Amino acid sequence: MRGELDGLSAIMESHFAYEEREIVTALNRLDVPGWHRDVPRFLRTEEDAP
């Protein structure tokens, strides 16, 4: 049982990571003037990292 739950957990984590990337990509395409000079933390990608 434990192995099945661990497998399901890994699948869900992978899926949520994919969904997060897709959502951030969509949000980054929005034209929000305030986001041009100061990208909100929740939208930052590896390229935006300090």
mmCIF file of the N, C-alpha and C atoms, coordinates in Angstrom:
data_MODEL
# 
_entry.id   MODEL 
# 
loop_
_atom_site.group_PDB 
_atom_site.id 
_atom_site.type_symbol 
_atom_site.label_atom_id 
_atom_site.label_alt_id 
_atom_site.label_comp_id 
_atom_site.label_asym_id 
_atom_site.label_entity_id 
_atom_site.label_seq_id 
_atom_site.pdbx_PDB_ins_code 
_atom_site.Cartn_x 
_atom_site.Cartn_y 
_atom_site.Cartn_z 
_atom_site.occupancy 
_atom_site.B_iso_or_equiv 
_atom_site.pdbx_formal_charge 
_atom_site.auth_seq_id 
_atom_site.auth_comp_id 
_atom_site.auth_asym_id 
_atom_site.auth_atom_id 
_atom_site.pdbx_PDB_model_num 
ATOM 1   N N  . MET A 1 1  ? 0.826  -1.185 0.000   1.00 0.00 ? 1  MET A N  1 
ATOM 2   C CA . MET A 1 1  ? 0.000  0.000  0.000   1.00 0.00 ? 1  MET A CA 1 
ATOM 3   C C  . MET A 1 1  ? 0.877  1.259  0.000   1.00 0.00 ? 1  MET A C  1 
ATOM 4   N N  . ARG A 1 2  ? 1.922  1.224  0.803   1.00 0.00 ? 2  ARG A N  1 
ATOM 5   C CA . ARG A 1 2  ? 2.803  2.393  0.904   1.00 0.00 ? 2  ARG A CA 1 
ATOM 6   C C  . ARG A 1 2  ? 3.427  2.729  -0.448  1.00 0.00 ? 2  ARG A C  1 
ATOM 7   N N  . GLY A 1 3  ? 3.851  1.714  -1.172  1.00 0.00 ? 3  GLY A N  1 
ATOM 8   C CA . GLY A 1 3  ? 4.460  1.924  -2.480  1.00 0.00 ? 3  GLY A CA 1 
ATOM 9   C C  . GLY A 1 3  ? 3.485  2.561  -3.464  1.00 0.00 ? 3  GLY A C  1 
ATOM 10  N N  . GLU A 1 4  ? 2.240  2.135  -3.423  1.00 0.00 ? 4  GLU A N  1 
ATOM 11  C CA . GLU A 1 4  ? 1.221  2.712  -4.298  1.00 0.00 ? 4  GLU A CA 1 
ATOM 12  C C  . GLU A 1 4  ? 0.991  4.186  -3.981  1.00 0.00 ? 4  GLU A C  1 
ATOM 13  N N  . LEU A 1 5  ? 0.935  4.510  -2.688  1.00 0.00 ? 5  LEU A N  1 
ATOM 14  C CA . LEU A 1 5  ? 0.748  5.909  -2.286  1.00 0.00 ? 5  LEU A CA 1 
ATOM 15  C C  . LEU A 1 5  ? 1.945  6.769  -2.677  1.00 0.00 ? 5  LEU A C  1 
ATOM 16  N N  . ASP A 1 6  ? 3.140  6.216  -2.533  1.00 0.00 ? 6  ASP A N  1 
ATOM 17  C CA . ASP A 1 6  ? 4.338  6.957  -2.939  1.00 0.00 ? 6  ASP A CA 1 
ATOM 18  C C  . ASP A 1 6  ? 4.330  7.218  -4.443  1.00 0.00 ? 6  ASP A C  1 
ATOM 19  N N  . GLY A 1 7  ? 3.912  6.219  -5.217  1.00 0.00 ? 7  GLY A N  1 
ATOM 20  C CA . GLY A 1 7  ? 3.827  6.385  -6.658  1.00 0.00 ? 7  GLY A CA 1 
ATOM 21  C C  . GLY A 1 7  ? 2.795  7.436  -7.046  1.00 0.00 ? 7  GLY A C  1 
ATOM 22  N N  . LEU A 1 8  ? 1.640  7.386  -6.406  1.00 0.00 ? 8  LEU A N  1 
ATOM 23  C CA . LEU A 1 8  ? 0.593  8.366  -6.668  1.00 0.00 ? 8  LEU A CA 1 
ATOM 24  C C  . LEU A 1 8  ? 1.063  9.769  -6.290  1.00 0.00 ? 8  LEU A C  1 
ATOM 25  N N  . SER A 1 9  ? 1.769  9.877  -5.183  1.00 0.00 ? 9  SER A N  1 
ATOM 26  C CA . SER A 1 9  ? 2.300  11.162 -4.745  1.00 0.00 ? 9  SER A CA 1 
ATOM 27  C C  . SER A 1 9  ? 3.278  11.729 -5.776  1.00 0.00 ? 9  SER A C  1 
ATOM 28  N N  . ALA A 1 10 ? 4.136  10.896 -6.322  1.00 0.00 ? 10 ALA A N  1 
ATOM 29  C CA . ALA A 1 10 ? 5.102  11.341 -7.328  1.00 0.00 ? 10 ALA A CA 1 
ATOM 30  C C  . ALA A 1 10 ? 4.385  11.817 -8.590  1.00 0.00 ? 10 ALA A C  1 
ATOM 31  N N  . ILE A 1 11 ? 3.356  11.087 -8.998  1.00 0.00 ? 11 ILE A N  1 
ATOM 32  C CA . ILE A 1 11 ? 2.596  11.479 -10.182 1.00 0.00 ? 11 ILE A CA 1 
ATOM 33  C C  . ILE A 1 11 ? 1.925  12.825 -9.961  1.00 0.00 ? 11 ILE A C  1 
ATOM 34  N N  . MET A 1 12 ? 1.318  13.015 -8.805  1.00 0.00 ? 12 MET A N  1 
ATOM 35  C CA . MET A 1 12 ? 0.625  14.269 -8.514  1.00 0.00 ? 12 MET A CA 1 
ATOM 36  C C  . MET A 1 12 ? 1.602  15.437 -8.449  1.00 0.00 ? 12 MET A C  1 
ATOM 37  N N  . GLU A 1 13 ? 2.751  15.244 -7.824  1.00 0.00 ? 13 GLU A N  1 
ATOM 38  C CA . GLU A 1 13 ? 3.748  16.315 -7.750  1.00 0.00 ? 13 GLU A CA 1 
ATOM 39  C C  . GLU A 1 13 ? 4.211  16.725 -9.148  1.00 0.00 ? 13 GLU A C  1 
ATOM 40  N N  . SER A 1 14 ? 4.427  15.738 -9.999  1.00 0.00 ? 14 SER A N  1 
ATOM 41  C CA . SER A 1 14 ? 4.838  16.024 -11.372 1.00 0.00 ? 14 SER A CA 1 
ATOM 42  C C  . SER A 1 14 ? 3.745  16.787 -12.113 1.00 0.00 ? 14 SER A C  1 
ATOM 43  N N  . HIS A 1 15 ? 2.520  16.359 -11.941 1.00 0.00 ? 15 HIS A N  1 
ATOM 44  C CA . HIS A 1 15 ? 1.391  17.019 -12.599 1.00 0.00 ? 15 HIS A CA 1 
ATOM 45  C C  . HIS A 1 15 ? 1.246  18.466 -12.121 1.00 0.00 ? 15 HIS A C  1 
ATOM 46  N N  . PHE A 1 16 ? 1.323  18.688 -10.824 1.00 0.00 ? 16 PHE A N  1 
ATOM 47  C CA . PHE A 1 16 ? 1.174  20.044 -10.301 1.00 0.00 ? 16 PHE A CA 1 
ATOM 48  C C  . PHE A 1 16 ? 2.315  20.946 -10.760 1.00 0.00 ? 16 PHE A C  1 
ATOM 49  N N  . ALA A 1 17 ? 3.519  20.417 -10.877 1.00 0.00 ? 17 ALA A N  1 
ATOM 50  C CA . ALA A 1 17 ? 4.644  21.212 -11.378 1.00 0.00 ? 17 ALA A CA 1 
ATOM 51  C C  . ALA A 1 17 ? 4.384  21.617 -12.828 1.00 0.00 ? 17 ALA A C  1 
ATOM 52  N N  . TYR A 1 18 ? 3.864  20.683 -13.615 1.00 0.00 ? 18 TYR A N  1 
ATOM 53  C CA . TYR A 1 18 ? 3.508  20.990 -15.001 1.00 0.00 ? 18 TYR A CA 1 
ATOM 54  C C  . TYR A 1 18 ? 2.437  22.074 -15.054 1.00 0.00 ? 18 TYR A C  1 
ATOM 55  N N  . GLU A 1 19 ? 1.384  21.922 -14.270 1.00 0.00 ? 19 GLU A N  1 
ATOM 56  C CA . GLU A 1 19 ? 0.299  22.899 -14.254 1.00 0.00 ? 19 GLU A CA 1 
ATOM 57  C C  . GLU A 1 19 ? 0.803  24.276 -13.842 1.00 0.00 ? 19 GLU A C  1 
ATOM 58  N N  . GLU A 1 20 ? 1.686  24.320 -12.857 1.00 0.00 ? 20 GLU A N  1 
ATOM 59  C CA . GLU A 1 20 ? 2.237  25.601 -12.412 1.00 0.00 ? 20 GLU A CA 1 
ATOM 60  C C  . GLU A 1 20 ? 3.004  26.279 -13.549 1.00 0.00 ? 20 GLU A C  1 
ATOM 61  N N  . ARG A 1 21 ? 3.816  25.515 -14.277 1.00 0.00 ? 21 ARG A N  1 
ATOM 62  C CA . ARG A 1 21 ? 4.561  26.097 -15.405 1.00 0.00 ? 21 ARG A CA 1 
ATOM 63  C C  . ARG A 1 21 ? 3.603  26.627 -16.463 1.00 0.00 ? 21 ARG A C  1 
ATOM 64  N N  . GLU A 1 22 ? 2.558  25.887 -16.754 1.00 0.00 ? 22 GLU A N  1 
ATOM 65  C CA . GLU A 1 22 ? 1.592  26.322 -17.756 1.00 0.00 ? 22 GLU A CA 1 
ATOM 66  C C  . GLU A 1 22 ? 0.874  27.608 -17.327 1.00 0.00 ? 22 GLU A C  1 
ATOM 67  N N  . ILE A 1 23 ? 0.479  27.681 -16.078 1.00 0.00 ? 23 ILE A N  1 
ATOM 68  C CA . ILE A 1 23 ? -0.228 28.864 -15.563 1.00 0.00 ? 23 ILE A CA 1 
ATOM 69  C C  . ILE A 1 23 ? 0.695  30.080 -15.577 1.00 0.00 ? 23 ILE A C  1 
ATOM 70  N N  . VAL A 1 24 ? 1.928  29.904 -15.136 1.00 0.00 ? 24 VAL A N  1 
ATOM 71  C CA . VAL A 1 24 ? 2.878  31.019 -15.124 1.00 0.00 ? 24 VAL A CA 1 
ATOM 72  C C  . VAL A 1 24 ? 3.139  31.506 -16.550 1.00 0.00 ? 24 VAL A C  1 
ATOM 73  N N  . THR A 1 25 ? 3.264  30.581 -17.496 1.00 0.00 ? 25 THR A N  1 
ATOM 74  C CA . THR A 1 25 ? 3.465  30.963 -18.889 1.00 0.00 ? 25 THR A CA 1 
ATOM 75  C C  . THR A 1 25 ? 2.294  31.800 -19.387 1.00 0.00 ? 25 THR A C  1 
ATOM 76  N N  . ALA A 1 26 ? 1.078  31.375 -19.087 1.00 0.00 ? 26 ALA A N  1 
ATOM 77  C CA . ALA A 1 26 ? -0.113 32.119 -19.519 1.00 0.00 ? 26 ALA A CA 1 
ATOM 78  C C  . ALA A 1 26 ? -0.163 33.495 -18.856 1.00 0.00 ? 26 ALA A C  1 
ATOM 79  N N  . LEU A 1 27 ? 0.119  33.559 -17.576 1.00 0.00 ? 27 LEU A N  1 
ATOM 80  C CA . LEU A 1 27 ? 0.081  34.840 -16.870 1.00 0.00 ? 27 LEU A CA 1 
ATOM 81  C C  . LEU A 1 27 ? 1.169  35.779 -17.378 1.00 0.00 ? 27 LEU A C  1 
ATOM 82  N N  . ASN A 1 28 ? 2.315  35.235 -17.721 1.00 0.00 ? 28 ASN A N  1 
ATOM 83  C CA . ASN A 1 28 ? 3.404  36.067 -18.240 1.00 0.00 ? 28 ASN A CA 1 
ATOM 84  C C  . ASN A 1 28 ? 3.056  36.685 -19.586 1.00 0.00 ? 28 ASN A C  1 
ATOM 85  N N  . ARG A 1 29 ? 2.106  36.113 -20.301 1.00 0.00 ? 29 ARG A N  1 
ATOM 86  C CA . ARG A 1 29 ? 1.689  36.655 -21.589 1.00 0.00 ? 29 ARG A CA 1 
ATOM 87  C C  . ARG A 1 29 ? 0.703  37.810 -21.445 1.00 0.00 ? 29 ARG A C  1 
ATOM 88  N N  . LEU A 1 30 ? 0.154  37.995 -20.256 1.00 0.00 ? 30 LEU A N  1 
ATOM 89  C CA . LEU A 1 30 ? -0.774 39.103 -20.033 1.00 0.00 ? 30 LEU A CA 1 
ATOM 90  C C  . LEU A 1 30 ? -0.010 40.425 -20.100 1.00 0.00 ? 30 LEU A C  1 
ATOM 91  N N  . ASP A 1 31 ? -0.654 41.446 -20.607 1.00 0.00 ? 31 ASP A N  1 
ATOM 92  C CA . ASP A 1 31 ? -0.030 42.758 -20.692 1.00 0.00 ? 31 ASP A CA 1 
ATOM 93  C C  . ASP A 1 31 ? -0.500 43.610 -19.510 1.00 0.00 ? 31 ASP A C  1 
ATOM 94  N N  . VAL A 1 32 ? 0.211  43.473 -18.396 1.00 0.00 ? 32 VAL A N  1 
ATOM 95  C CA . VAL A 1 32 ? -0.105 44.235 -17.188 1.00 0.00 ? 32 VAL A CA 1 
ATOM 96  C C  . VAL A 1 32 ? 1.030  45.238 -17.002 1.00 0.00 ? 32 VAL A C  1 
ATOM 97  N N  . PRO A 1 33 ? 0.765  46.538 -17.208 1.00 0.00 ? 33 PRO A N  1 
ATOM 98  C CA . PRO A 1 33 ? 1.829  47.547 -17.174 1.00 0.00 ? 33 PRO A CA 1 
ATOM 99  C C  . PRO A 1 33 ? 2.735  47.482 -15.945 1.00 0.00 ? 33 PRO A C  1 
ATOM 100 N N  . GLY A 1 34 ? 2.195  47.280 -14.784 1.00 0.00 ? 34 GLY A N  1 
ATOM 101 C CA . GLY A 1 34 ? 3.004  47.247 -13.571 1.00 0.00 ? 34 GLY A CA 1 
ATOM 102 C C  . GLY A 1 34 ? 3.965  46.070 -13.523 1.00 0.00 ? 34 GLY A C  1 
ATOM 103 N N  . TRP A 1 35 ? 3.674  45.028 -14.289 1.00 0.00 ? 35 TRP A N  1 
ATOM 104 C CA . TRP A 1 35 ? 4.521  43.840 -14.285 1.00 0.00 ? 35 TRP A CA 1 
ATOM 105 C C  . TRP A 1 35 ? 5.741  43.987 -15.180 1.00 0.00 ? 35 TRP A C  1 
ATOM 106 N N  . HIS A 1 36 ? 5.768  45.010 -16.044 1.00 0.00 ? 36 HIS A N  1 
ATOM 107 C CA . HIS A 1 36 ? 6.904  45.185 -16.948 1.00 0.00 ? 36 HIS A CA 1 
ATOM 108 C C  . HIS A 1 36 ? 8.159  45.601 -16.188 1.00 0.00 ? 36 HIS A C  1 
ATOM 109 N N  . ARG A 1 37 ? 8.001  46.455 -15.218 1.00 0.00 ? 37 ARG A N  1 
ATOM 110 C CA . ARG A 1 37 ? 9.187  46.938 -14.499 1.00 0.00 ? 37 ARG A CA 1 
ATOM 111 C C  . ARG A 1 37 ? 9.459  46.160 -13.218 1.00 0.00 ? 37 ARG A C  1 
ATOM 112 N N  . ASP A 1 38 ? 8.435  45.514 -12.677 1.00 0.00 ? 38 ASP A N  1 
ATOM 113 C CA . ASP A 1 38 ? 8.618  44.757 -11.440 1.00 0.00 ? 38 ASP A CA 1 
ATOM 114 C C  . ASP A 1 38 ? 7.793  43.473 -11.511 1.00 0.00 ? 38 ASP A C  1 
ATOM 115 N N  . VAL A 1 39 ? 8.431  42.401 -11.964 1.00 0.00 ? 39 VAL A N  1 
ATOM 116 C CA . VAL A 1 39 ? 7.746  41.113 -12.125 1.00 0.00 ? 39 VAL A CA 1 
ATOM 117 C C  . VAL A 1 39 ? 7.345  40.584 -10.745 1.00 0.00 ? 39 VAL A C  1 
ATOM 118 N N  . PRO A 1 40 ? 6.041  40.291 -10.547 1.00 0.00 ? 40 PRO A N  1 
ATOM 119 C CA . PRO A 1 40 ? 5.621  39.747 -9.251  1.00 0.00 ? 40 PRO A CA 1 
ATOM 120 C C  . PRO A 1 40 ? 6.361  38.437 -8.953  1.00 0.00 ? 40 PRO A C  1 
ATOM 121 N N  . ARG A 1 41 ? 6.643  38.218 -7.715  1.00 0.00 ? 41 ARG A N  1 
ATOM 122 C CA . ARG A 1 41 ? 7.414  37.047 -7.309  1.00 0.00 ? 41 ARG A CA 1 
ATOM 123 C C  . ARG A 1 41 ? 6.784  35.743 -7.798  1.00 0.00 ? 41 ARG A C  1 
ATOM 124 N N  . PHE A 1 42 ? 5.448  35.660 -7.767  1.00 0.00 ? 42 PHE A N  1 
ATOM 125 C CA . PHE A 1 42 ? 4.791  34.411 -8.150  1.00 0.00 ? 42 PHE A CA 1 
ATOM 126 C C  . PHE A 1 42 ? 4.879  34.133 -9.645  1.00 0.00 ? 42 PHE A C  1 
ATOM 127 N N  . LEU A 1 43 ? 5.324  35.107 -10.439 1.00 0.00 ? 43 LEU A N  1 
ATOM 128 C CA . LEU A 1 43 ? 5.465  34.905 -11.876 1.00 0.00 ? 43 LEU A CA 1 
ATOM 129 C C  . LEU A 1 43 ? 6.909  34.711 -12.314 1.00 0.00 ? 43 LEU A C  1 
ATOM 130 N N  . ARG A 1 44 ? 7.834  34.798 -11.421 1.00 0.00 ? 44 ARG A N  1 
ATOM 131 C CA . ARG A 1 44 ? 9.232  34.702 -11.795 1.00 0.00 ? 44 ARG A CA 1 
ATOM 132 C C  . ARG A 1 44 ? 9.589  33.296 -12.237 1.00 0.00 ? 44 ARG A C  1 
ATOM 133 N N  . THR A 1 45 ? 10.380 33.236 -13.274 1.00 0.00 ? 45 THR A N  1 
ATOM 134 C CA . THR A 1 45 ? 10.889 31.964 -13.779 1.00 0.00 ? 45 THR A CA 1 
ATOM 135 C C  . THR A 1 45 ? 12.387 31.918 -13.482 1.00 0.00 ? 45 THR A C  1 
ATOM 136 N N  . GLU A 1 46 ? 13.037 30.854 -13.894 1.00 0.00 ? 46 GLU A N  1 
ATOM 137 C CA . GLU A 1 46 ? 14.483 30.730 -13.664 1.00 0.00 ? 46 GLU A CA 1 
ATOM 138 C C  . GLU A 1 46 ? 15.234 31.886 -14.301 1.00 0.00 ? 46 GLU A C  1 
ATOM 139 N N  . GLU A 1 47 ? 14.725 32.389 -15.432 1.00 0.00 ? 47 GLU A N  1 
ATOM 140 C CA . GLU A 1 47 ? 15.379 33.497 -16.131 1.00 0.00 ? 47 GLU A CA 1 
ATOM 141 C C  . GLU A 1 47 ? 15.295 34.812 -15.354 1.00 0.00 ? 47 GLU A C  1 
ATOM 142 N N  . ASP A 1 48 ? 14.271 34.947 -14.504 1.00 0.00 ? 48 ASP A N  1 
ATOM 143 C CA . ASP A 1 48 ? 14.068 36.177 -13.740 1.00 0.00 ? 48 ASP A CA 1 
ATOM 144 C C  . ASP A 1 48 ? 14.792 36.147 -12.398 1.00 0.00 ? 48 ASP A C  1 
ATOM 145 N N  . ALA A 1 49 ? 15.311 35.002 -12.021 1.00 0.00 ? 49 ALA A N  1 
ATOM 146 C CA . ALA A 1 49 ? 15.928 34.857 -10.696 1.00 0.00 ? 49 ALA A CA 1 
ATOM 147 C C  . ALA A 1 49 ? 17.098 35.843 -10.547 1.00 0.00 ? 49 ALA A C  1 
ATOM 148 N N  . PRO A 1 50 ? 17.230 36.395 -9.342  1.00 0.00 ? 50 PRO A N  1 
ATOM 149 C CA . PRO A 1 50 ? 18.344 37.351 -9.118  1.00 0.00 ? 50 PRO A CA 1 
ATOM 150 C C  . PRO A 1 50 ? 19.699 36.687 -9.141  1.00 0.00 ? 50 PRO A C  1 
# 
